[in-house]
Amino acid sequence: MPQAAFAQSKSINYWHTFTSQSEQAGLDEVMKLFAAAHPDISVTPENIPNPEFMAKITAAVVANTRPSVTMVSSERFRDLLAMGALSDMTDRIQSWERRADFADQRFDSITADGKIYGVPGFAFVDWMYYRKDWFEEAGIAVPTTLAEMYDAAVKLTDAGANRYGFGLRGGPGGQYTILNIMEAFGSPVLHEDGSTGLDRDKAIEGIKYFADMAKNAAPPSAPNDGFRQIIEGFQTGQTAMISHHTGSYQDIASKLNQAEPRRRVRHHGDSGRSGQARRPPRLCLQFDHQA
């Protein structure tokens, strides 16, 4: 954040929704750097569980106890703006000495009516992780379309052995998977120009795909599984594939077979148990979203 944003306060609180140990470790390092650069400013970070964030920020706005700084996902920006949770930062950001480090479009998702309400914190690349050994054992080619992914997930599922083809995130944060699938089937919520992009028939087709995956290739716990559950399910050998992003790479990489080279990581664009332990995953993959 621009230093001017803190000019009137020596103590600020920061709300965030980080969940993994690697994310928390990264935040701790940033906090140390900030403290060294600004020893006169005290920062108190507070972790807000993602499913509880909107309820807590709404209550804070009503009680006039908003945090000094908060992490804002682009999907929540409009709701937060409408309830008066955010402050116009345009002048401070435009005069910020680091403003030139960011392309103009990086501010699009936090800008409304020409006013900027925040700065980019990070960008994720969405991708898929898969168990190379499971695919080799089953003689299945790596999927390159959503149809192939579904077929592979069903074939790799053996409920009796507590093995499932896909670690579906149906609980906290699972809405992003549904939205991505709907868009892959040709029904984005919004077009790039901001107009409504929903196509009823295509949206239904995408949701049916998600529901079929949950029914035929995901663990029984999938409707309630969030970030931690899908990561642990993949790490412990319960699931063959999961969909996530670069935010989980360190957690997954910590379980990689160190004897195997880490290879064939493909991605594009910018854009969250129990089980018998088996050989660790070796490979991560991002495939094109094609129906």
KACORVEN-V296387 format. One record per pair of residues at least 24 apart in sequence whose ideal C-beta (glycine too) atoms are under 10 Angstrom apart, sorted by the first residue. I is the first residue (numbers start at 1). J is the second residue. Records with the same first field share a line. If there is no record, write none. Layout:
I: J, J
This chain:
1: 34, 68, 69, 89, 92, 93, 96, 98, 118, 119, 121
2: 89, 91, 92, 93, 94, 95, 96, 97, 98, 99, 119
3: 37, 38, 41, 92, 96, 97, 98
4: 89, 91, 92, 93, 95, 96
5: 68, 69, 87, 89, 92, 93, 96, 119
6: 38, 40, 41, 43, 68, 69
7: 41, 92
9: 41, 42, 68
10: 38, 40, 41, 42
11: 41, 42, 43, 44, 68
12: 41, 42, 43, 44, 45, 67, 68, 69
13: 42, 43, 44, 45, 46, 65, 66, 67, 68, 69, 70
14: 43, 44, 45, 46, 47, 67, 68, 69, 70, 71
15: 44, 45, 46, 47, 48, 53, 56, 57, 60, 66, 67, 68, 69, 70, 71, 72
16: 45, 46, 47, 48, 50, 53, 67, 69, 70, 71, 121
17: 47, 48, 49, 50, 51, 52, 53, 70, 71, 72, 73, 173, 272
18: 45, 47, 48, 50, 71, 247, 272
19: 47, 49, 50, 172, 173, 226, 227, 228, 231, 247, 248, 251, 272
20: 227, 228, 231, 247, 248, 249, 250, 251, 252, 272
21: 250, 251, 254
22: 247, 248, 249, 250, 251, 252, 253, 254
23: 47, 122, 247, 248, 250, 251
25: 250
26: 122, 247, 250
43: 68, 69
44: 68
45: 69
46: 70
49: 172, 226, 272
50: 172, 173, 226, 227, 272
51: 171, 172, 173, 226, 272
52: 172
53: 80
54: 79, 80, 83, 85
57: 83, 85, 86
58: 83, 85
60: 85
61: 85, 86
69: 118
70: 118
71: 118, 121, 122
72: 109, 110, 117, 118, 121
73: 109, 121, 176, 272
74: 108, 109, 110, 118, 120, 271
75: 109, 175, 176, 179, 189
77: 109, 110, 111, 112, 117, 118
78: 109, 112
80: 110, 117, 118
81: 110, 112, 113, 115, 117
82: 112
85: 117
86: 110, 112, 115, 117, 118
87: 115, 117, 118
88: 112, 113, 114, 115, 116, 117
89: 115, 116, 117, 118, 119
90: 114, 115, 116, 117
91: 115, 116
92: 116, 119
93: 117, 118, 119
105: 270
106: 270
108: 192
120: 270
122: 246, 247
123: 245, 246, 269, 270, 271
124: 244, 245, 246, 247, 248, 249, 269, 270, 271
125: 245, 246, 247, 249, 265, 267, 268, 269, 270, 271, 286
126: 176, 177, 180, 243, 244, 245, 246, 267, 268, 269, 270, 271, 286, 289
127: 242, 243, 244, 245, 246, 248, 249, 265, 266, 267, 268, 271, 284, 285, 286, 287
128: 166, 241, 242, 243, 244, 266, 267, 284, 285, 286, 287
129: 167, 230, 231, 234, 235, 239, 240, 241, 242, 243, 244, 248, 249, 252, 265, 281, 283, 284, 285, 286
130: 156, 165, 166, 234, 239, 240, 241, 242, 281, 282, 283, 284, 285, 287
131: 156, 163, 165, 234, 237, 239, 240, 241, 242, 278, 279, 280, 281, 282, 283
132: 240, 257, 260, 263, 264, 279, 281, 282, 283, 284, 285
133: 237, 240, 257, 260, 278, 279, 280, 281, 282, 283
134: 163, 165, 237, 239, 240, 241, 278, 279, 281
135: 240, 241, 283, 285
138: 165, 240
140: 165, 240
142: 264, 283, 285, 287
143: 241, 285, 287, 288
144: 285, 287, 288, 290
145: 184, 287, 288, 289, 290, 291
146: 181, 184, 185, 206, 209, 213, 287, 288, 289, 290, 291
147: 209, 290, 291
148: 287, 290
149: 209, 213, 217, 241, 243, 287, 289, 290
150: 209, 212, 213, 216, 217
151: 217
152: 217, 240, 241
153: 212, 213, 216, 217, 218, 239, 240, 241
154: 212, 213, 215, 216, 217
155: 217, 240
156: 217, 239, 240, 241
157: 216, 217, 218, 219, 239, 240
159: 216, 217, 219, 220
161: 238, 275, 276
162: 219, 220, 233, 236, 237, 238, 239, 273, 274, 275, 276
163: 219, 237, 238, 239, 240, 275, 276, 278
164: 216, 217, 218, 219, 220, 221, 222, 233, 238, 239, 240, 241, 275
165: 213, 216, 217, 218, 219, 239, 240, 241
166: 213, 214, 216, 217, 218, 219, 222, 230, 233, 234, 239, 240, 241, 242, 243
167: 217, 218, 219, 221, 222, 225, 229, 230, 231, 232, 233, 234, 235, 238, 239, 240, 241, 242, 243, 244, 273
168: 210, 211, 213, 214, 215, 217, 218, 219, 221, 222, 223, 225, 230, 233, 239, 241, 242, 243
169: 218, 222, 223, 224, 225, 226, 227, 229, 230, 231, 242, 243, 244, 272
170: 210, 211, 213, 214, 218, 219, 221, 222, 223, 224, 225, 226, 229, 230
171: 221, 222, 223, 224, 225, 226, 227, 228, 229, 230, 272
172: 224, 225, 226, 227, 228, 229, 272
173: 225, 226, 227, 230, 244, 272
174: 210, 214, 222, 223, 224, 225, 226, 227, 230, 272
175: 272
176: 243, 244, 245, 271, 272
177: 210, 213, 230, 242, 243, 244
178: 203, 206, 207, 209, 210, 211
179: 203, 206
180: 206, 210, 243, 271, 289
181: 205, 206, 207, 208, 209, 210, 213, 243, 289, 291
182: 206, 207, 209, 210
183: 289
184: 209, 288, 289, 290, 291
185: 209, 210, 289, 290, 291
186: 291
202: 291
205: 291
206: 291
209: 291
217: 241
219: 273, 274, 275
221: 273, 274
225: 273
226: 272
227: 251, 272
228: 272, 273
229: 273
230: 272, 273
231: 255, 272, 273
232: 273, 274, 275
233: 273, 274, 275
234: 273, 275, 280, 281
235: 273, 275, 277, 280, 281
236: 273, 274, 275, 276, 277, 278, 280
237: 275, 276, 277, 278, 279, 280, 281
238: 273, 274, 275, 276, 277, 278
239: 273, 275, 281
240: 281
241: 281, 285, 287
242: 281, 284
243: 286
244: 272, 284
245: 271, 272, 286
246: 271, 284
247: 272
248: 272, 284
249: 284
252: 280, 281, 284
253: 281, 284
254: 280
255: 279, 280, 281, 282
256: 280, 281, 282, 283, 284
257: 281, 282, 283
258: 282
